[in-house]
Amino acid sequence: MLRSLRFIVCLFAVFCQDGFLHADQPVSPVRMGCGIMTFDTVPGWGLRPDGRSALGPTHGAVVIDQAGNIYTSANAGVFVFSPGGALIHSHLGGDYTNLHDMEIRKEGDREFIYGARNQNAEGIKLDAHSGEVVLRLPYPEESGLGPIKFNPTAITVAPNGDIFLSNGYATNHIFKFDAKGKYQMHFGEQGNGLKQFNTAHGMTLDTRYEPPRLLICDRNHQPKGRLLHYTLAGEFIEELITGLGMPTSASIQGDYVSVPDLHGRLVILDKSNTIMAVLGHNPDPAKRANFNVPQEDWIEGIFSGTHGSYWDVEGNLYVQDWNVSGRLMKLLRVR
């Protein structure tokens, strides 16, 4: 029954959606998921008045500030949208480019975005509202690893302010810094063993457990991508789930975690790490993990290179595709 329903949903999307080529033919929402994790797409959310994407190529993340504004990182910089989808601000060029992963955190009366800049070989901390850069995390030579390639892919922050930065596109070490950026330690290594990483691509603080843990997306682990738990001291806890394709990142809300899979779908897990729903599954293998799907070929309700996601306070999801035209989608939770 589930397979049949998914097939019907995919057919509905194929026959009823027409990208954004014809402004006189409105696109209808597509329903996806099941049970308490059922969502409707919001067609055209975040697009410019002319129906085109405002972002340019996307290879980044999504976070939401306390006012409910949505921040997404594209190759060109950071774009800020209202919950209704209006572009209200952008930080472009320079320090704001190539934020492959982001976390947002309130510290005192300010909110800060922590970013992993994969092509710029650094982690960064900036004021979410002014854009002021307050901290940089270059490769820590005091780690004793010698000259290495440094391409950070993920960043997260512990409750005490310690910062974790994953070198996921290179050595797969995860570096730990204190709140002021002082190197503390590192752990992990390249490989397909139980305690090794083959592209430690995504990482977040898993607050579903006490004490919180690091949740790491081991994207290219063979034979299939998986999720892992480590302590904040860098000690292996367990392998949570395997067979996830290419998990790119993770976002926590309450007992649930959303995990984008580069193969064109988003998986939602509960606290037992059982799959509750699969959203946006792409039935076309040629368009899975495919950066070069132009806006003219987007299909409502079907993803192509799912890379980042984030929950708002009402349980809605914002999802970014790794995409040449720059795709950001809102999924409205059905109550």
Protein Blocks (a to p, Z undefined) as FASTA:
>chain_A
ZZmmmmmmmmmmmmmpgcjmbmklccddddedehjlcccddehihiafkopafkbpaddd
ddddfkopacdddfklccdddfkopafbdceehjlgoilbacdddehjbccdddddfkno
pacdddfklopafbdcdddfknonopaddddfbdcddfkopacdddfklnopacdddfko
pafbdeddedjbfkbcehiabccddfkbccdddddddfklcfbdcdddddfkopafbdfb
ghkljafbdcdehjbccdddfkopaddddfkopafbdehiafblklgoifklcfklpceh
iafbdfbdcddfkopacdddddfkopaddddddZZ
